[in-house]
Amino acid sequence: MPDQLPPRPLDPAKFRDPQQTARGETRASVALTALRTLWINTGTLCNITCRHCYIESSPRNDALVYLSAAELVAYLEEIARDGLPVDTIGFTGGEPFLNRDLPAMLEAVLGRGLQAVVLTNAMKPLRNHAAALQALRARHGERLLLRVSLDHFTAARHDEEREAGSFAQALAGLEWLAGEGFVVHVAGRVGFEPDGEAVMRAGFARLFAERDIRIDAADPVALMLFPEMQAAADVPEITTACWDILGTSPDRLMCASSRMVVKRRGAARPAVLACTLLPYDPQFELGQTLAEAARPVALNHPYCAQFCVLGGAACVR
């Protein structure tokens, strides 16, 4: 943020070798212990352009094109055929509600008894699908969850990142969802508040109370606060020794239990990636099927340290 000192630039010797760090130590990797969450990138097109979007979504970026309902169903059939322990299908973008196949994809997921989670800015594209959403909620109830992006609890800080007027539209969408009885969560960014997470949670608690939105701001799942990601900022590389040093386990990282499906512009078929955060780095593209993508993932990117290991964050808990 403008009132903070710029981070130290990334050492160019780091994150070059998937096997070793710049110091010659063994780089940590994460095995897929059990695939429980499959993320579907519905396309990188978005109705707004944010200042710091890790996936570079905008009204013009279609590097990842719209995934179709038929392409999703092929992965749902693989899950069923191979008895994979997937219980949640997440939808991200871009703005998922720009993809006209989204209601059909949600029905395909929910109709199989799985949970569906949609990450959305809750603006006009969502409201364009109001009738379809209400029908899905009526049929499937609490297995449909909408997570609304509100970077901060004030319009000024949110709009500084997203676009002027976007806070009011997103809040109106969140209020509509809550009023219609949908299960709603919120995702914010802890780096947007210099005084830390406690201030963010207190501010969101006030906002939710004022608007009669029944979200527990103290619940780290109902209100997820994500760390900032800066690929050009210097961060430590994660070695095999770090698990004991940090008192944590590779099993708690996203890539131990999740994968993401994307379709690149010009590609004949979708591809399966290691996680939601690295859609463009080819070393994290693992194959075209879930079976091919079951191999271990080397933590060879700054986001692996910033967001997952040191940031302690995950897109689904």
Residue frames as qw, qx, qy, qz and C-alpha x, y, z in Angstrom:
[[0.000, 0.889, 0.459, 0.000, 0.00, 0.00, 0.00],
 [0.332, 0.792, -0.042, 0.510, 1.18, 3.62, -0.53],
 [0.370, -0.834, 0.253, -0.321, 1.96, 4.17, 3.16],
 [0.896, -0.328, 0.269, 0.128, 4.26, 1.13, 3.35],
 [0.124, -0.679, 0.604, 0.399, 7.89, 0.79, 2.30],
 [0.777, 0.401, -0.361, -0.324, 8.37, -1.11, -0.97],
 [0.934, -0.267, 0.235, 0.033, 9.50, -4.72, -0.49],
 [0.273, -0.595, 0.649, 0.387, 13.05, -5.81, -1.18],
 [0.684, 0.445, -0.357, -0.456, 13.27, -7.12, -4.77],
 [0.978, -0.072, 0.181, -0.069, 13.47, -10.87, -5.32],
 [0.348, -0.571, 0.668, 0.327, 16.97, -12.33, -5.55],
 [0.668, 0.475, -0.334, -0.465, 17.22, -13.46, -9.21],
 [0.207, 0.346, -0.915, 0.021, 19.05, -16.64, -8.13],
 [0.395, 0.035, 0.763, -0.511, 15.97, -17.88, -6.26],
 [0.678, 0.384, 0.475, -0.409, 13.18, -20.13, -7.58],
 [0.380, 0.608, -0.524, -0.459, 15.14, -21.25, -10.63],
 [0.313, 0.218, -0.921, -0.075, 15.68, -24.96, -9.96],
 [0.744, -0.341, -0.216, -0.532, 12.70, -27.14, -8.95],
 [0.863, -0.126, -0.454, 0.182, 15.05, -29.49, -7.07],
 [0.604, -0.216, -0.310, 0.702, 17.39, -27.10, -5.26],
 [0.095, -0.956, -0.215, 0.178, 17.29, -23.63, -3.74],
 [0.357, 0.874, -0.226, 0.240, 19.78, -20.87, -4.52],
 [0.343, -0.718, 0.571, -0.201, 21.79, -22.05, -1.49],
 [0.397, 0.332, -0.849, -0.103, 21.96, -25.60, -2.79],
 [0.361, -0.051, 0.783, -0.504, 19.49, -27.01, -0.26],
 [0.033, 0.258, 0.925, 0.276, 16.81, -29.53, -1.20],
 [0.336, -0.130, -0.106, -0.927, 13.65, -27.72, -2.22],
 [0.401, 0.144, 0.768, -0.478, 10.46, -28.85, -0.50],
 [0.331, -0.065, -0.667, -0.664, 7.76, -30.53, -2.52],
 [0.531, 0.009, 0.498, -0.686, 4.19, -31.52, -1.68],
 [0.021, -0.075, -0.961, -0.266, 2.57, -34.83, -2.53],
 [0.555, -0.211, -0.245, -0.766, -1.12, -35.07, -3.32],
 [0.171, -0.115, 0.885, -0.418, -2.43, -36.90, -0.27],
 [0.232, 0.488, 0.840, -0.056, -6.11, -36.91, -1.35],
 [0.002, 0.206, 0.357, 0.911, -7.87, -34.78, -3.95],
 [0.017, -0.523, -0.745, 0.414, -10.71, -33.15, -2.04],
 [0.210, 0.792, 0.196, -0.538, -11.20, -29.82, -3.84],
 [0.519, 0.250, 0.530, 0.622, -11.21, -29.32, -7.59],
 [0.063, 0.658, 0.091, -0.745, -11.14, -25.71, -8.74],
 [0.516, 0.542, 0.562, 0.353, -12.61, -24.73, -12.10],
 [0.111, -0.422, 0.094, 0.895, -11.33, -21.55, -13.69],
 [0.481, 0.641, 0.579, -0.149, -14.33, -20.38, -15.70],
 [0.506, 0.647, 0.224, 0.524, -12.19, -17.91, -17.73],
 [0.462, -0.219, -0.211, 0.833, -10.05, -14.85, -17.01],
 [0.025, -0.513, -0.313, -0.799, -12.52, -12.29, -18.36],
 [0.234, -0.476, -0.619, 0.579, -13.86, -9.99, -15.64],
 [0.086, 0.860, 0.447, 0.232, -16.21, -7.03, -15.56],
 [0.195, -0.973, 0.121, 0.013, -13.61, -4.87, -13.78],
 [0.701, 0.431, -0.360, 0.439, -9.84, -4.39, -13.73],
 [0.648, -0.747, -0.068, 0.128, -8.19, -4.52, -10.31],
 [0.073, 0.904, -0.419, 0.037, -4.84, -2.92, -9.56],
 [0.090, -0.498, 0.857, -0.094, -3.28, -6.10, -8.19],
 [0.915, 0.076, 0.101, -0.383, -4.91, -9.17, -9.69],
 [0.479, -0.449, 0.734, 0.175, -2.68, -12.25, -9.46],
 [0.598, 0.267, 0.730, 0.196, -4.41, -13.77, -12.50],
 [0.099, -0.217, 0.342, 0.909, -4.52, -10.47, -14.46],
 [0.205, 0.578, 0.788, 0.061, -8.28, -10.65, -15.02],
 [0.071, 0.378, -0.030, -0.923, -9.91, -7.80, -16.93],
 [0.647, 0.537, 0.295, -0.455, -12.63, -7.15, -19.53],
 [0.549, 0.700, -0.374, -0.262, -10.00, -7.89, -22.21],
 [0.054, -0.501, 0.863, -0.030, -7.87, -10.74, -20.85],
 [0.924, 0.052, 0.055, -0.375, -9.09, -14.06, -22.24],
 [0.165, 0.555, -0.815, 0.009, -5.80, -15.92, -21.85],
 [0.140, 0.098, 0.966, -0.193, -7.92, -18.52, -20.07],
 [0.358, -0.130, -0.467, -0.798, -11.10, -18.95, -22.09],
 [0.691, -0.188, 0.219, -0.662, -14.55, -19.95, -20.91],
 [0.066, -0.105, 0.992, -0.035, -14.73, -23.57, -19.77],
 [0.566, -0.136, -0.438, -0.686, -17.89, -25.34, -20.91],
 [0.747, -0.274, 0.353, -0.492, -20.31, -27.43, -18.87],
 [0.960, 0.215, -0.161, -0.079, -19.44, -30.46, -21.01],
 [0.504, 0.522, -0.551, 0.412, -15.74, -30.05, -20.23],
 [0.341, -0.462, 0.553, -0.604, -16.50, -29.85, -16.51],
 [0.907, -0.080, 0.120, -0.395, -18.70, -32.95, -16.66],
 [0.799, 0.372, -0.456, 0.122, -15.77, -34.95, -18.08],
 [0.174, 0.432, -0.672, 0.576, -13.84, -34.25, -14.86],
 [0.628, -0.247, 0.373, -0.637, -16.86, -35.05, -12.70],
 [0.952, 0.132, -0.159, -0.224, -17.09, -38.39, -14.50],
 [0.573, 0.423, -0.609, 0.349, -13.39, -39.05, -13.88],
 [0.237, -0.410, 0.576, -0.666, -13.93, -38.32, -10.17],
 [0.832, -0.086, 0.212, -0.505, -16.82, -40.80, -10.04],
 [0.881, 0.315, -0.347, -0.062, -15.09, -43.47, -12.15],
 [0.537, 0.377, -0.604, 0.451, -11.89, -43.43, -10.10],
 [0.643, -0.599, -0.470, 0.087, -13.59, -43.03, -6.72],
 [0.364, 0.328, -0.269, 0.829, -11.68, -39.83, -5.92],
 [0.310, -0.528, -0.659, 0.436, -12.52, -38.29, -2.51],
 [0.057, 0.224, 0.130, 0.964, -13.52, -34.91, -3.96],
 [0.078, -0.599, -0.741, 0.292, -16.25, -33.23, -1.93],
 [0.050, 0.819, 0.170, -0.546, -16.00, -29.62, -3.17],
 [0.539, 0.428, 0.396, 0.608, -15.89, -28.03, -6.60],
 [0.164, -0.702, -0.145, 0.678, -14.80, -24.40, -6.53],
 [0.491, 0.684, 0.386, 0.377, -15.40, -21.87, -9.31],
 [0.310, -0.688, 0.036, 0.655, -13.07, -18.93, -9.81],
 [0.574, 0.765, 0.233, 0.177, -12.13, -16.56, -12.63],
 [0.140, -0.292, -0.461, -0.826, -12.13, -13.85, -13.77],
 [0.483, -0.011, 0.381, -0.788, -15.69, -13.32, -12.73],
 [0.221, 0.066, 0.970, 0.075, -17.39, -16.72, -12.92],
 [0.387, 0.582, 0.603, -0.384, -20.84, -15.28, -13.59],
 [0.287, 0.620, -0.343, -0.645, -19.68, -13.92, -16.96],
 [0.047, 0.148, -0.944, -0.291, -19.55, -17.55, -18.15],
 [0.636, -0.045, -0.138, -0.758, -23.05, -18.36, -19.38],
 [0.713, -0.004, -0.694, -0.100, -22.51, -22.05, -18.64],
 [0.018, 0.317, -0.697, 0.643, -22.05, -21.41, -14.91],
 [0.678, -0.136, 0.291, -0.661, -25.64, -22.27, -13.84],
 [0.917, 0.174, -0.291, -0.211, -25.44, -25.56, -15.79],
 [0.500, 0.375, -0.679, 0.385, -22.04, -26.30, -14.23],
 [0.273, -0.308, 0.576, -0.706, -23.40, -25.62, -10.76],
 [0.851, -0.019, 0.068, -0.520, -26.34, -27.95, -11.39],
 [0.807, 0.299, -0.509, 0.021, -23.96, -30.66, -12.62],
 [0.245, 0.351, -0.706, 0.564, -21.93, -30.38, -9.40],
 [0.422, -0.186, 0.476, -0.748, -24.78, -30.00, -6.93],
 [0.852, 0.077, -0.163, -0.492, -26.83, -32.70, -8.62],
 [0.736, 0.218, -0.622, 0.156, -24.03, -35.15, -7.83],
 [0.728, -0.621, -0.284, 0.060, -24.21, -34.34, -4.13],
 [0.625, 0.053, -0.168, 0.760, -21.02, -32.24, -4.07],
 [0.158, -0.815, -0.238, 0.504, -20.57, -28.80, -2.54],
 [0.497, 0.594, 0.240, 0.585, -20.13, -25.88, -4.95],
 [0.339, -0.698, -0.131, 0.617, -18.21, -22.74, -3.97],
 [0.468, 0.700, 0.283, 0.459, -18.26, -19.69, -6.25],
 [0.405, -0.430, -0.078, 0.803, -15.79, -16.82, -5.84],
 [0.234, 0.708, 0.506, 0.434, -17.48, -13.66, -7.11],
 [0.173, 0.065, -0.165, 0.969, -17.36, -9.89, -6.92],
 [0.049, 0.559, 0.760, -0.329, -21.20, -9.99, -6.55],
 [0.102, 0.393, -0.106, -0.908, -21.68, -7.22, -9.09],
 [0.603, 0.355, -0.085, -0.709, -23.93, -7.06, -12.17],
 [0.450, 0.247, -0.808, -0.288, -22.88, -10.41, -13.75],
 [0.022, -0.091, -0.928, 0.361, -24.11, -12.24, -10.63],
 [0.377, 0.354, 0.430, -0.740, -27.40, -10.35, -10.55],
 [0.493, 0.326, -0.480, -0.648, -27.97, -11.26, -14.21],
 [0.459, 0.028, -0.883, -0.096, -28.24, -14.89, -13.02],
 [0.342, -0.226, 0.509, -0.757, -30.56, -14.13, -10.08],
 [0.837, 0.008, -0.015, -0.547, -33.39, -16.43, -11.18],
 [0.796, 0.244, -0.553, 0.037, -31.06, -19.34, -11.92],
 [0.188, 0.326, -0.707, 0.599, -29.33, -18.89, -8.55],
 [0.546, -0.177, 0.366, -0.732, -32.63, -18.84, -6.68],
 [0.904, 0.099, -0.228, -0.346, -33.67, -22.05, -8.42],
 [0.617, 0.310, -0.663, 0.289, -30.36, -23.72, -7.52],
 [0.100, -0.295, 0.632, -0.709, -30.72, -22.67, -3.87],
 [0.743, -0.089, 0.127, -0.651, -34.28, -23.99, -3.79],
 [0.912, 0.161, -0.348, -0.146, -33.13, -27.40, -5.09],
 [0.773, 0.189, -0.466, 0.386, -29.81, -27.76, -3.32],
 [0.562, -0.809, -0.170, -0.007, -29.84, -25.48, -0.28],
 [0.391, -0.867, 0.279, 0.130, -26.67, -25.03, 1.73],
 [0.817, -0.051, 0.390, 0.421, -24.43, -27.02, -0.60],
 [0.444, 0.677, 0.193, 0.555, -24.18, -23.86, -2.75],
 [0.463, -0.687, -0.144, 0.540, -21.83, -21.30, -1.19],
 [0.407, 0.812, 0.101, 0.406, -21.03, -17.84, -2.58],
 [0.597, -0.474, -0.106, 0.639, -17.81, -16.16, -1.43],
 [0.249, 0.930, 0.199, 0.181, -17.87, -12.43, -2.13],
 [0.632, 0.102, -0.111, 0.760, -14.67, -10.43, -2.56],
 [0.155, -0.965, -0.105, -0.182, -14.57, -7.33, -0.35],
 [0.639, 0.362, -0.372, 0.567, -10.97, -6.22, -0.02],
 [0.156, 0.068, -0.485, 0.858, -11.73, -3.87, 2.89],
 [0.065, -0.597, -0.763, 0.239, -14.68, -2.88, 5.04],
 [0.072, 0.705, 0.119, -0.695, -14.61, 0.69, 3.70],
 [0.657, 0.703, 0.272, -0.008, -15.55, 1.85, 0.23],
 [0.119, 0.923, -0.337, -0.140, -12.43, 4.00, -0.12],
 [0.338, -0.527, 0.767, 0.143, -9.94, 1.17, 0.39],
 [0.677, 0.250, 0.692, 0.028, -11.92, -1.38, -1.61],
 [0.538, 0.816, 0.203, -0.061, -12.46, 1.00, -4.54],
 [0.091, -0.834, 0.485, 0.247, -8.79, 1.99, -4.48],
 [0.404, -0.247, 0.854, 0.218, -8.02, -1.59, -5.54],
 [0.465, 0.358, 0.807, 0.059, -11.05, -2.49, -7.64],
 [0.126, 0.399, 0.451, 0.789, -12.67, 0.55, -9.32],
 [0.183, -0.017, 0.274, -0.944, -14.70, 3.55, -8.21],
 [0.665, -0.030, -0.035, -0.745, -18.17, 2.50, -7.15],
 [0.595, 0.107, -0.785, -0.133, -17.39, -1.21, -7.00],
 [0.052, 0.029, -0.809, 0.584, -17.77, -1.42, -3.20],
 [0.495, 0.139, 0.273, -0.813, -21.36, -0.20, -3.29],
 [0.725, 0.216, -0.433, -0.491, -22.25, -2.67, -6.04],
 [0.465, 0.152, -0.857, 0.161, -20.51, -5.59, -4.32],
 [0.115, 0.013, 0.699, -0.705, -22.14, -4.78, -0.98],
 [0.632, 0.156, 0.025, -0.759, -25.56, -4.58, -2.65],
 [0.695, 0.197, -0.643, -0.253, -24.94, -8.01, -4.19],
 [0.263, 0.105, -0.856, 0.433, -23.85, -9.43, -0.83],
 [0.355, 0.063, 0.470, -0.806, -26.95, -8.01, 0.85],
 [0.723, 0.172, -0.266, -0.614, -29.17, -9.53, -1.84],
 [0.580, 0.169, -0.797, 0.012, -27.54, -12.95, -1.44],
 [0.073, 0.031, -0.784, 0.616, -27.85, -12.84, 2.35],
 [0.472, 0.111, 0.252, -0.837, -31.44, -11.63, 2.16],
 [0.744, 0.189, -0.408, -0.493, -32.38, -14.44, -0.23],
 [0.873, -0.341, 0.275, -0.212, -31.05, -17.05, 2.18],
 [0.794, 0.457, -0.362, 0.173, -27.87, -18.09, 0.35],
 [0.783, -0.487, 0.016, 0.387, -24.87, -19.29, 2.32],
 [0.393, 0.857, -0.097, 0.320, -22.42, -16.40, 1.92],
 [0.715, -0.435, -0.026, 0.547, -18.84, -15.88, 2.99],
 [0.202, 0.976, -0.083, -0.014, -16.52, -12.92, 2.39],
 [0.826, 0.014, 0.021, 0.563, -12.89, -12.75, 1.29],
 [0.030, -0.997, 0.060, 0.028, -10.77, -9.74, 2.25],
 [0.719, 0.430, -0.271, 0.475, -7.09, -8.85, 2.12],
 [0.631, -0.671, -0.226, 0.319, -5.30, -8.44, 5.42],
 [0.557, -0.029, 0.106, 0.824, -2.53, -6.40, 3.79],
 [0.036, 0.657, 0.349, 0.668, -5.05, -3.62, 3.16],
 [0.487, -0.836, -0.113, -0.225, -5.05, -2.76, 6.88],
 [0.369, 0.601, -0.541, 0.458, -1.67, -1.68, 8.29],
 [0.380, -0.474, 0.542, -0.581, -2.86, -2.38, 11.85],
 [0.017, -0.206, 0.977, -0.049, -3.54, -6.00, 11.07],
 [0.290, -0.241, -0.878, -0.295, -6.12, -8.74, 11.15],
 [0.128, -0.462, -0.722, 0.500, -7.86, -7.72, 14.37],
 [0.147, 0.419, 0.036, -0.895, -8.74, -4.32, 12.91],
 [0.292, 0.066, -0.690, -0.659, -10.01, -5.96, 9.72],
 [0.267, -0.326, -0.907, -0.014, -12.24, -8.38, 11.60],
 [0.047, -0.501, -0.526, 0.686, -13.62, -5.65, 13.86],
 [0.190, 0.334, -0.218, -0.897, -14.33, -3.41, 10.87],
 [0.336, -0.065, -0.794, -0.503, -16.11, -6.17, 8.96],
 [0.171, -0.385, -0.852, 0.311, -18.09, -7.09, 12.09],
 [0.110, 0.471, 0.270, -0.832, -19.42, -3.53, 12.24],
 [0.289, 0.226, -0.505, -0.781, -20.25, -3.55, 8.54],
 [0.290, -0.174, -0.917, -0.211, -22.08, -6.87, 8.76],
 [0.084, -0.454, -0.720, 0.518, -24.06, -5.71, 11.82],
 [0.164, 0.413, 0.020, -0.895, -25.05, -2.43, 10.16],
 [0.423, 0.227, -0.550, -0.684, -26.28, -4.24, 7.04],
 [0.793, -0.075, 0.402, -0.451, -27.87, -7.21, 8.86],
 [0.702, 0.427, -0.555, -0.130, -25.59, -9.65, 7.06],
 [0.836, -0.462, 0.237, -0.179, -25.27, -12.83, 9.12],
 [0.778, 0.392, -0.380, 0.310, -21.58, -13.57, 8.76],
 [0.707, -0.678, -0.007, 0.203, -19.38, -14.18, 11.79],
 [0.354, 0.872, -0.294, 0.167, -16.39, -11.91, 11.23],
 [0.419, -0.655, 0.616, -0.121, -14.40, -13.85, 13.83],
 [0.900, 0.086, 0.427, -0.008, -14.76, -17.08, 11.85],
 [0.200, -0.571, 0.562, 0.564, -11.62, -17.52, 9.67],
 [0.319, 0.212, 0.843, 0.378, -13.61, -19.49, 7.10],
 [0.179, 0.804, 0.562, -0.068, -16.68, -17.23, 6.91],
 [0.136, 0.981, -0.116, -0.076, -14.38, -14.20, 6.63],
 [0.871, 0.021, 0.124, 0.475, -11.16, -15.26, 4.90],
 [0.017, -0.965, 0.176, 0.193, -8.38, -12.68, 5.06],
 [0.905, 0.280, 0.068, 0.314, -5.69, -13.40, 2.51],
 [0.474, -0.591, 0.203, 0.620, -2.06, -12.23, 2.60],
 [0.396, 0.818, -0.179, -0.377, -0.73, -10.08, -0.21],
 [0.859, 0.078, 0.388, 0.325, 1.11, -11.76, -3.08],
 [0.201, 0.910, -0.260, -0.252, 4.02, -10.02, -4.82],
 [0.959, 0.199, 0.070, 0.187, 5.97, -12.24, -7.20],
 [0.514, 0.665, -0.219, 0.495, 8.79, -9.67, -7.44],
 [0.397, -0.786, 0.300, -0.366, 9.26, -9.36, -3.66],
 [0.354, 0.403, -0.814, 0.223, 12.04, -11.24, -1.92],
 [0.817, -0.374, 0.144, -0.414, 10.90, -14.21, 0.19],
 [0.362, -0.457, 0.813, 0.001, 12.69, -17.26, 1.59],
 [0.608, 0.181, -0.676, -0.374, 12.75, -20.44, -0.45],
 [0.806, -0.326, 0.269, -0.414, 11.10, -23.41, 1.24],
 [0.298, 0.432, -0.851, 0.006, 13.39, -26.36, 1.94],
 [0.708, -0.218, -0.661, -0.119, 12.66, -29.81, 3.32],
 [0.389, -0.078, -0.622, 0.675, 14.00, -28.58, 6.68],
 [0.194, -0.265, 0.027, -0.944, 11.35, -25.85, 6.88],
 [0.643, -0.404, -0.529, -0.380, 8.58, -28.22, 7.96],
 [0.675, -0.371, -0.505, 0.390, 10.30, -28.89, 11.29],
 [0.282, 0.046, -0.173, 0.942, 11.59, -25.33, 11.65],
 [0.302, -0.237, -0.149, -0.911, 8.10, -23.87, 11.16],
 [0.273, 0.065, 0.825, -0.490, 6.30, -26.64, 13.01],
 [0.663, 0.374, 0.064, -0.645, 4.00, -27.37, 10.10],
 [0.613, 0.023, 0.776, 0.144, 3.35, -30.10, 7.55],
 [0.059, 0.151, -0.597, -0.786, 3.19, -30.21, 3.74],
 [0.002, -0.396, -0.911, -0.113, -0.18, -31.96, 4.10],
 [0.032, 0.707, 0.490, -0.509, -1.86, -28.67, 5.09],
 [0.016, -0.385, 0.341, 0.857, -0.92, -26.88, 1.85],
 [0.653, 0.434, 0.090, -0.614, -3.49, -26.49, -0.94],
 [0.536, 0.480, -0.614, -0.325, -1.53, -28.61, -3.39],
 [0.092, -0.166, 0.959, -0.211, -1.81, -31.60, -1.03],
 [0.300, 0.372, 0.824, -0.304, -5.58, -31.72, -1.54],
 [0.431, 0.754, 0.289, -0.403, -6.58, -29.57, -4.53],
 [0.435, 0.030, 0.557, 0.706, -6.01, -28.95, -8.23],
 [0.309, 0.639, 0.159, -0.686, -7.38, -26.42, -10.76],
 [0.565, 0.376, 0.647, 0.348, -8.72, -26.93, -14.28],
 [0.110, 0.682, -0.087, -0.718, -8.16, -24.22, -16.90],
 [0.707, 0.476, 0.456, 0.256, -8.56, -23.93, -20.65],
 [0.298, -0.485, 0.237, 0.787, -5.92, -21.86, -22.41],
 [0.495, 0.708, 0.003, -0.504, -6.80, -19.77, -25.42],
 [0.482, 0.587, -0.574, -0.307, -6.19, -21.88, -28.53],
 [0.173, -0.270, 0.937, -0.136, -5.92, -25.18, -26.64],
 [0.508, -0.091, -0.710, -0.480, -7.95, -28.17, -27.78],
 [0.671, -0.432, -0.602, 0.002, -8.50, -29.45, -24.24],
 [0.411, -0.861, 0.126, -0.272, -8.40, -28.14, -20.68],
 [0.554, 0.342, -0.625, 0.431, -5.36, -28.66, -18.47],
 [0.700, -0.656, -0.283, 0.012, -4.98, -29.43, -14.77],
 [0.241, 0.695, -0.375, 0.564, -2.74, -27.14, -12.71],
 [0.447, -0.014, -0.727, 0.521, -1.19, -27.53, -9.28],
 [0.139, -0.532, -0.588, 0.593, -3.24, -24.74, -7.68],
 [0.196, 0.871, 0.451, 0.008, -5.33, -21.64, -8.21],
 [0.235, -0.877, 0.065, 0.414, -2.47, -19.16, -7.79],
 [0.276, -0.504, 0.606, 0.549, -0.18, -20.13, -10.67],
 [0.726, 0.511, 0.398, -0.229, -2.18, -20.24, -13.89],
 [0.524, 0.825, -0.179, -0.113, 0.56, -19.08, -16.25],
 [0.179, -0.670, 0.719, 0.048, 3.76, -20.77, -15.03],
 [0.766, 0.252, -0.493, -0.326, 4.23, -23.89, -17.22],
 [0.258, 0.279, -0.877, 0.295, 6.04, -25.86, -14.52],
 [0.336, 0.040, 0.683, -0.647, 2.77, -26.04, -12.56],
 [0.748, 0.230, -0.199, -0.590, 0.78, -27.55, -15.44],
 [0.445, -0.338, 0.815, -0.154, 0.52, -31.24, -14.55],
 [0.169, 0.094, 0.938, 0.287, -1.48, -32.87, -17.34],
 [0.356, -0.147, -0.404, -0.830, -4.92, -33.04, -18.92],
 [0.691, -0.392, -0.551, -0.256, -6.54, -35.49, -16.50],
 [0.549, -0.729, 0.230, -0.337, -6.78, -35.67, -12.73],
 [0.969, -0.154, 0.085, 0.174, -4.84, -38.92, -12.81],
 [0.667, 0.465, -0.078, 0.576, -1.96, -37.25, -14.64],
 [0.027, -0.755, 0.160, -0.636, -2.04, -34.34, -12.18],
 [0.811, -0.562, -0.128, -0.099, -1.64, -36.54, -9.08],
 [0.770, 0.172, -0.283, 0.546, 2.15, -36.13, -8.99],
 [0.477, -0.606, -0.270, 0.576, 4.07, -34.09, -6.37],
 [0.235, 0.914, 0.140, 0.299, 4.50, -30.32, -6.71],
 [0.608, -0.028, -0.212, 0.765, 7.85, -28.58, -6.13],
 [0.154, -0.893, -0.325, 0.270, 7.45, -25.32, -4.19],
 [0.558, -0.020, 0.272, 0.784, 9.36, -23.37, -6.82],
 [0.072, 0.669, 0.342, 0.656, 7.55, -20.03, -6.82],
 [0.053, 0.224, -0.403, 0.886, 7.44, -17.01, -4.46],
 [0.611, -0.317, -0.126, -0.714, 3.69, -17.50, -3.95],
 [0.783, -0.151, -0.602, 0.047, 4.37, -20.93, -2.44],
 [0.436, -0.063, -0.524, 0.729, 6.20, -19.15, 0.38],
 [0.113, -0.165, 0.098, -0.975, 4.21, -15.90, 0.60],
 [0.625, -0.205, -0.202, -0.725, 0.68, -17.27, 0.47],
 [0.862, -0.147, -0.439, -0.204, 0.80, -20.90, 1.50],
 [0.730, -0.062, -0.527, 0.430, 3.75, -21.77, 3.74],
 [0.280, -0.024, -0.376, 0.883, 4.57, -18.49, 5.50],
 [0.324, -0.204, -0.106, -0.918, 1.19, -16.81, 4.88],
 [0.176, 0.093, 0.898, -0.393, -0.68, -19.87, 6.16],
 [0.527, 0.319, 0.074, -0.784, -3.50, -19.26, 3.69],
 [0.225, 0.117, 0.932, 0.259, -5.69, -21.59, 1.65],
 [0.298, -0.077, -0.372, -0.876, -8.57, -20.96, -0.76],
 [0.757, -0.341, -0.346, -0.437, -10.71, -23.62, 0.97],
 [0.079, -0.404, 0.779, -0.474, -10.43, -24.87, 4.55]]
